[in-house]
Amino acid sequence: MQSSLDTFRAQREAADQVHARLADVALLLEQLAKQVDAVAGNVDLRTLLRDERDWLREAQQLLVDVRRFRKQEKRHFWPGVWRRWVLALVFALSSAAAAGAGYAGWTEPHARQLAELTKRSELVDSIEARMATLTPIERRQLEKLMGWKSFDSSPLPAVRGF
């Protein structure tokens, strides 16, 4: 059996080992603190960190400006679109009206002439139809009335003026 003295010695050795280990950890922490202070005290690193902070502020301000610009652009977008479409619609309607008026002005004399020629053609067709149905006696009476020479060989008289 172990005696309490052996147990005490074992505990003491364990405590000495823990103490030595803690001393090593304290030394490492001290060295680490010196390195952190050296890194934190580095002028170039501090300058770089300050520059990055300034860049972040500028980027943040840029984002605020872009958001403001986008909101303003969104407010002004639809009125501009409506103005352009109204202008295009007015132009299309006015050019269609001008083209229609020009077409009507250009074709109106031709339409009158065509109507007159259609009436004449209908009159000639009705005369021709009536002449085709004339009996020989009616034909002689018509020739005598009109002062035409008698053309017995031709079924229709030579009509001048048409």
Secondary structure, 3 states (H helix, E strand, C coil): CCCHHHHHHHHHHHHHHHHHHHHHHHHHHHHHHHHHHHHHCCHHHHHHHHHHHHHHHHHHHHHHHHHHHHHHHHHHHHHHHHHHHHHHHHHHHHHHHHHHHHHHHHHHHHHHHHHHHHHHHHHHHHHHHHHHCCCHHHHHHHHHHHCCCCCCCCCCCCCCCC
